């Protein structure tokens, strides 16, 4: 018998696939598809505890969502043609042809150049990543109301402009590849270090982003795409060592490296030299992650080389966050006194970013400037959204105030 908690686990694991397929059935009508998927999971909550779990839960959910969508389409006379084209024969399982590719179709639809870049990213995070409107608004430093309006406009434009639900032809791939890689990496980042909630690592999002990365490598033979995949594989390979048994954060320098997935690291390291032949930021970020992953001990990390790679990364991607990471690398290579002025230079740009305050606090702590470090940790705590990160910062604050 399936419990509500177990059904919720199925929802988290299968939502993106079921939604992507249902959006195709609905000819790109996001709102209709989302309603149908919600109704399918509501039906599962009502029926599975009584009837038992189907042998193929995803197929069952896809089938129910399709029928729910078709029922609604029937009520919308203007969409009769879609009903005729898409209505399946009654069956307990939905045809699974194309399901694997539906998520890739969905991400290219969300990243259509007719949509504004911010709308592309937000819509993909909502549909494929399953992030709430509030979580996406936090990532964009805007209000949930503004983000909700932006998402509605994007979905409406896709429907009204009849943007095709497909992977574009080879001639059109280039103009969308950068946006697609960006949203795949943002999905991975939300899984790698969740911005809110009690779980710091969302393995479902990491797995989905890596799966999409592998599909992109098959579709697009470009060094930058291989760099993105290598980067995600290297970061994800450390997942088992990044938290302790209580779900608390374990810093890279304190991790048990025997827990790293060394087979996955080897797969990624083989991609890095190929990736470095291309442009963009991901190959350089992958090279930085490769240096971390290749060090047998934290003390063996080649920080001078990492600092040099951050110089190149900043040249390719001149953002304040990259500059902050470069400052930390300089501090590790030359000492905290060398890195702190570089961190302080970013005060105007990153004053509302909790990791800027956390990095500054750590460099002050390493110099023994405990009152100043405590003040910086308090600033970081005032802005952090993740439970595990909050507990880590609380521990650090206790250390410098005791």
C-alpha positions as CSV (number, residue, x, y, z in Angstrom):
1,X,0.0,0.0,0.0
2,X,1.4,3.4,-1.0
3,X,1.5,6.1,1.7
4,X,1.1,9.8,1.1
5,X,4.8,10.3,1.8
6,X,5.8,7.7,-0.8
7,X,3.4,9.2,-3.4
8,X,5.0,12.6,-2.6
9,X,8.4,11.0,-3.4
10,X,7.0,9.8,-6.8
11,X,5.7,13.3,-7.4
12,X,9.2,14.9,-6.8
13,X,10.9,12.3,-9.0
14,X,8.5,12.1,-11.9
15,X,6.8,15.5,-12.0
16,X,9.1,17.0,-14.7
17,X,8.7,14.0,-17.0
18,X,5.0,13.8,-16.6
19,X,4.6,17.6,-17.0
20,X,6.8,17.7,-20.1
21,X,4.8,15.0,-21.9
22,X,1.5,16.6,-20.9
23,X,2.6,20.0,-22.2
24,X,3.2,18.3,-25.6
25,X,-0.3,16.8,-25.5
26,X,-1.7,20.3,-24.7
27,X,0.2,21.8,-27.7
28,X,2.2,24.0,-25.5
29,X,-0.5,25.2,-23.1
30,X,1.4,25.3,-19.9
31,X,-1.5,26.3,-17.6
32,X,-3.7,23.4,-18.9
33,X,-0.9,20.9,-18.6
34,X,0.0,21.9,-15.0
35,X,-3.7,21.6,-14.0
36,X,-3.9,18.2,-15.5
37,X,-0.7,17.0,-13.8
38,X,-2.0,18.2,-10.4
39,X,-5.3,16.4,-11.0
40,X,-3.3,13.2,-11.9
41,X,-1.4,13.3,-8.7
42,X,-4.6,14.0,-6.7
43,X,-6.0,10.9,-8.3
44,X,-3.0,8.9,-7.3
45,X,-3.4,10.1,-3.7
46,X,-7.0,8.9,-3.7
47,X,-6.6,5.6,-5.6
48,X,-3.1,4.2,-4.9
49,X,-3.6,3.6,-1.2
50,X,-6.7,1.6,-2.0
51,X,-5.9,0.0,-5.4
52,X,-2.2,-0.4,-4.9
53,X,0.7,1.2,-6.8
54,X,0.7,0.6,-10.5
55,X,3.6,-1.4,-11.9
56,X,4.6,1.7,-14.0
57,X,3.7,4.7,-11.8
58,X,5.0,7.2,-14.4
59,X,3.0,5.7,-17.2
60,X,-0.1,5.7,-15.0
61,X,0.4,9.4,-14.2
62,X,1.0,10.3,-17.8
63,X,-2.1,8.4,-18.9
64,X,-4.3,10.1,-16.3
65,X,-2.9,13.5,-17.0
66,X,-3.4,13.1,-20.7
67,X,-7.1,12.1,-20.2
68,X,-7.6,15.0,-17.8
69,X,-6.1,17.4,-20.3
70,X,-8.2,15.9,-23.2
71,X,-11.3,16.2,-21.1
72,X,-10.6,19.9,-20.6
73,X,-9.7,20.3,-24.3
74,X,-13.1,18.8,-25.2
75,X,-14.7,21.5,-23.1
76,X,-12.7,24.1,-25.1
77,X,-14.3,24.0,-28.5
78,X,-11.5,25.9,-30.1
79,X,-9.1,23.1,-29.4
80,X,-11.1,20.2,-31.1
81,X,-8.3,19.7,-33.6
82,X,-5.8,18.9,-30.9
83,X,-8.3,16.4,-29.4
84,X,-8.6,14.6,-32.7
85,X,-4.8,14.5,-33.2
86,X,-3.8,13.5,-29.6
87,X,-6.6,11.4,-28.1
88,X,-5.3,8.0,-27.3
89,X,-7.1,4.7,-27.2
90,X,-8.4,3.9,-23.6
91,X,-5.6,2.1,-21.8
92,X,-4.2,1.8,-18.3
93,X,-0.8,2.9,-19.6
94,X,0.2,5.9,-21.7
95,X,2.4,5.3,-24.8
96,X,5.9,6.1,-23.6
97,X,7.3,7.0,-27.1
98,X,9.0,10.3,-26.9
99,X,8.8,10.7,-23.1
100,X,12.6,10.7,-22.8
101,X,12.9,13.6,-25.2
102,X,10.0,15.6,-24.0
103,X,12.0,17.3,-21.3
104,X,14.6,18.4,-23.9
105,X,11.7,19.7,-26.1
106,X,10.4,21.6,-23.1
107,X,13.7,23.2,-22.3
108,X,14.2,24.4,-25.8
109,X,10.6,25.7,-25.9
110,X,11.2,27.6,-22.7
111,X,14.4,29.1,-24.1
112,X,12.9,30.3,-27.4
113,X,14.4,33.7,-28.4
114,X,10.9,35.2,-28.5
115,X,11.0,35.2,-24.7
116,X,13.1,37.5,-22.6
117,X,16.2,35.9,-21.2
118,X,14.9,36.2,-17.6
119,X,11.6,34.7,-18.6
120,X,13.4,31.8,-20.3
121,X,15.3,30.9,-17.1
122,X,12.4,31.4,-14.7
123,X,10.0,29.3,-16.8
124,X,12.4,26.5,-17.1
125,X,13.1,26.5,-13.4
126,X,9.4,26.4,-12.7
127,X,8.5,23.6,-15.1
128,X,11.6,21.4,-15.3
129,X,13.1,22.3,-11.9
130,X,9.9,22.2,-10.0
131,X,10.9,25.3,-8.1
132,X,8.2,27.4,-6.5
133,X,7.4,30.9,-7.6
134,X,8.8,32.1,-4.2
135,X,12.1,30.3,-4.7
136,X,12.5,31.6,-8.3
137,X,11.7,35.2,-7.1
138,X,14.4,34.9,-4.4
139,X,17.0,33.8,-7.0
140,X,16.1,36.9,-9.2
141,X,15.9,39.2,-6.1
142,X,12.4,40.2,-7.0
143,X,8.9,39.8,-5.4
144,X,6.8,36.6,-5.8
145,X,4.0,38.7,-7.3
146,X,6.3,40.1,-10.0
147,X,7.7,36.7,-10.7
148,X,4.2,35.1,-11.0
149,X,3.2,37.8,-13.5
150,X,6.4,37.2,-15.5
151,X,5.7,33.4,-15.6
152,X,2.1,33.9,-16.7
153,X,3.2,36.3,-19.5
154,X,5.8,33.8,-20.7
155,X,3.3,30.9,-20.8
156,X,0.8,33.0,-22.6
157,X,3.3,34.1,-25.2
158,X,4.3,30.5,-25.9
159,X,0.6,29.6,-26.4
160,X,-0.5,32.6,-28.4
161,X,2.6,32.7,-30.6
162,X,2.3,29.0,-31.2
163,X,6.0,28.5,-30.4
164,X,6.7,24.9,-31.5
165,X,7.3,22.3,-28.8
166,X,10.4,20.8,-30.4
167,X,14.1,20.6,-30.4
168,X,15.0,23.1,-33.2
169,X,16.9,22.3,-36.4
170,X,20.7,22.3,-36.3
171,X,20.7,25.8,-37.9
172,X,18.8,27.2,-35.0
173,X,20.6,25.4,-32.2
174,X,23.4,28.0,-31.7
175,X,21.1,30.9,-30.8
176,X,19.5,28.9,-28.1
177,X,22.4,26.8,-26.8
178,X,23.7,29.4,-24.4
179,X,20.3,29.9,-22.7
180,X,19.7,26.2,-22.5
181,X,23.1,25.6,-20.8
182,X,22.4,28.4,-18.4
183,X,19.1,27.0,-17.3
184,X,20.5,23.5,-17.0
185,X,23.2,24.7,-14.8
186,X,20.8,26.8,-12.7
187,X,18.7,23.7,-12.2
188,X,21.9,21.9,-11.1
189,X,22.8,24.7,-8.8
190,X,19.5,24.6,-7.0
191,X,20.0,20.9,-6.5
192,X,23.7,21.3,-5.5
193,X,23.0,24.0,-2.8
194,X,19.3,24.7,-2.3
195,X,18.4,28.3,-1.6
196,X,15.7,27.4,0.9
197,X,14.3,24.5,2.9
198,X,15.9,22.0,5.3
199,X,17.7,19.9,2.7
200,X,20.9,21.5,1.3
201,X,21.3,19.0,-1.5
202,X,18.4,18.1,-3.8
203,X,19.6,15.0,-5.6
204,X,16.6,14.8,-7.9
205,X,17.5,18.2,-9.4
206,X,21.2,17.3,-9.8
207,X,20.3,14.0,-11.5
208,X,17.9,15.8,-13.9
209,X,20.4,18.5,-14.8
210,X,23.1,15.9,-15.5
211,X,20.7,13.8,-17.6
212,X,19.9,16.9,-19.6
213,X,23.6,17.7,-19.9
214,X,24.2,14.3,-21.4
215,X,21.4,14.8,-23.9
216,X,22.9,18.1,-24.9
217,X,26.3,16.5,-25.5
218,X,24.7,14.0,-27.8
219,X,22.8,16.7,-29.6
220,X,25.5,19.4,-29.8
221,X,29.1,18.5,-30.4
222,X,30.7,21.6,-28.8
223,X,33.5,21.9,-26.2
224,X,31.4,24.3,-24.1
225,X,28.6,21.7,-23.7
226,X,31.2,19.1,-22.6
227,X,32.6,21.6,-20.2
228,X,29.1,22.0,-18.6
229,X,28.7,18.3,-18.2
230,X,32.1,17.9,-16.8
231,X,31.5,20.7,-14.3
232,X,28.2,19.2,-13.1
233,X,29.7,15.7,-12.8
234,X,32.7,16.9,-10.8
235,X,30.5,18.9,-8.3
236,X,28.0,16.1,-8.0
237,X,30.7,13.5,-7.4
238,X,31.3,15.1,-3.9
239,X,27.7,14.9,-2.8
240,X,28.0,12.1,-0.2
241,X,30.8,14.0,1.6
242,X,29.2,17.5,1.5
243,X,26.8,16.9,4.5
244,X,27.1,14.8,7.7
245,X,24.6,12.3,9.1
246,X,22.5,15.2,10.5
247,X,22.3,17.0,7.1
248,X,24.8,19.7,8.2
249,X,27.2,21.4,5.8
250,X,30.8,19.9,5.5
251,X,33.2,22.3,3.9
252,X,35.4,21.1,1.0
253,X,38.6,21.3,3.0
254,X,37.0,19.1,5.8
255,X,35.3,16.4,3.5
256,X,36.2,12.7,3.7
257,X,37.5,12.3,0.1
258,X,37.0,8.5,0.2
259,X,33.3,9.2,-0.1
260,X,33.7,11.0,-3.4
261,X,32.5,9.2,-6.5
262,X,35.9,8.6,-8.1
263,X,34.4,6.8,-11.2
264,X,32.3,9.9,-11.9
265,X,35.4,12.1,-11.4
266,X,37.4,10.1,-13.9
267,X,34.6,10.4,-16.4
268,X,34.6,14.2,-16.0
269,X,38.4,14.6,-16.0
270,X,38.4,12.9,-19.5
271,X,36.1,15.7,-20.8
272,X,38.0,18.6,-19.4
273,X,40.9,18.8,-21.9
274,X,38.4,18.6,-24.7
275,X,36.2,21.3,-23.2
276,X,39.1,23.7,-22.7
277,X,39.3,23.9,-26.5
278,X,36.2,26.0,-26.5
279,X,35.0,29.4,-25.2
280,X,32.5,30.4,-22.5
281,X,32.8,30.0,-18.8
282,X,31.9,26.3,-18.2
283,X,35.2,24.8,-19.5
284,X,37.2,27.1,-17.1
285,X,34.9,26.3,-14.2
286,X,35.3,22.6,-15.0
287,X,39.1,23.0,-14.9
288,X,38.9,24.6,-11.5
289,X,36.7,21.8,-10.2
290,X,39.1,19.3,-11.7
291,X,42.0,20.7,-9.6
292,X,39.9,20.4,-6.5
293,X,38.8,16.8,-7.4
294,X,42.4,15.7,-8.3
295,X,43.9,16.7,-4.9
296,X,44.2,13.7,-2.6
297,X,44.2,16.0,0.4
298,X,42.9,19.5,1.0
299,X,46.5,20.6,1.6
300,X,47.5,19.4,-1.8
301,X,45.1,21.7,-3.6
302,X,46.9,23.9,-6.2
303,X,45.4,27.2,-5.1
304,X,47.8,29.4,-7.1
305,X,46.7,27.6,-10.3
306,X,43.1,27.9,-9.2
307,X,43.5,31.7,-8.7
308,X,45.0,32.0,-12.2
309,X,42.0,30.1,-13.7
310,X,39.7,32.5,-11.9
311,X,41.5,35.4,-13.6
312,X,40.6,33.7,-16.9
313,X,37.0,32.9,-15.8
314,X,36.5,36.6,-14.8
315,X,37.7,37.6,-18.3
316,X,35.0,35.3,-19.8
317,X,32.3,36.0,-17.2
318,X,32.9,39.3,-15.5
319,X,30.4,39.1,-12.7
320,X,30.6,40.1,-9.0
321,X,30.1,36.5,-7.9
322,X,33.0,35.3,-10.0
323,X,35.1,38.1,-8.6
324,X,34.1,37.0,-5.0
325,X,35.2,33.4,-5.8
326,X,38.5,34.7,-7.3
327,X,39.1,36.7,-4.1
328,X,38.6,33.6,-2.0
329,X,41.1,31.7,-4.2
330,X,43.6,34.5,-3.8
331,X,43.1,34.3,0.0
332,X,43.8,30.6,-0.1
333,X,46.8,31.0,-2.2
334,X,48.4,34.0,-0.6
335,X,46.7,34.3,2.8
336,X,43.5,35.9,4.1
337,X,45.1,39.4,4.3
338,X,45.6,39.3,0.5
339,X,42.0,38.2,-0.2
340,X,40.1,40.4,2.2
341,X,40.6,43.7,0.3
342,X,39.4,42.0,-2.9
343,X,36.3,40.9,-1.1
344,X,35.7,44.4,0.4
345,X,35.8,45.9,-3.1
346,X,32.6,44.1,-3.9
347,X,30.6,45.5,-1.0
348,X,28.3,47.7,-3.1
349,X,27.5,44.9,-5.6
350,X,27.0,42.0,-3.1
351,X,25.8,43.7,0.1
352,X,22.5,41.6,0.0
353,X,24.3,38.3,-0.9
354,X,24.7,36.1,2.1
355,X,27.8,34.3,0.7
356,X,29.6,37.6,0.4
357,X,29.1,38.2,4.1
358,X,30.0,34.6,4.9
359,X,33.2,34.8,2.8
360,X,34.2,38.0,4.5
361,X,33.5,36.6,7.9
362,X,35.7,33.5,7.2
363,X,38.7,35.6,6.1
364,X,38.3,37.8,9.2
365,X,38.1,34.6,11.4
366,X,41.2,33.2,9.8
367,X,43.0,36.4,10.8
368,X,41.8,36.2,14.4
369,X,39.6,39.3,14.0
370,X,36.8,37.7,15.9
371,X,34.5,40.7,16.8
372,X,34.5,41.8,13.1
373,X,34.0,38.2,12.0
374,X,31.0,37.8,14.4
375,X,29.4,41.0,12.9
376,X,29.8,39.6,9.4
377,X,28.4,36.2,10.3
378,X,25.3,38.0,11.8
379,X,24.9,39.8,8.5
380,X,25.1,36.5,6.6
381,X,22.5,34.9,8.9
382,X,20.1,37.8,8.3
383,X,20.1,36.9,4.6
384,X,20.5,33.1,4.3
385,X,17.5,31.0,3.3
386,X,18.8,27.4,3.6
387,X,18.4,25.6,6.9
388,X,21.7,23.7,6.7
389,X,23.6,26.9,5.8
390,X,22.0,28.7,8.7
391,X,23.1,26.0,11.1
392,X,26.7,26.2,9.7
393,X,26.8,30.0,10.1
394,X,25.4,29.7,13.6
395,X,28.2,27.3,14.5
396,X,30.8,29.6,13.1
397,X,29.3,32.6,15.0
398,X,29.4,30.6,18.2
399,X,33.1,29.8,17.6
400,X,34.1,33.4,17.1
401,X,32.0,34.7,20.0
402,X,33.2,32.1,22.5
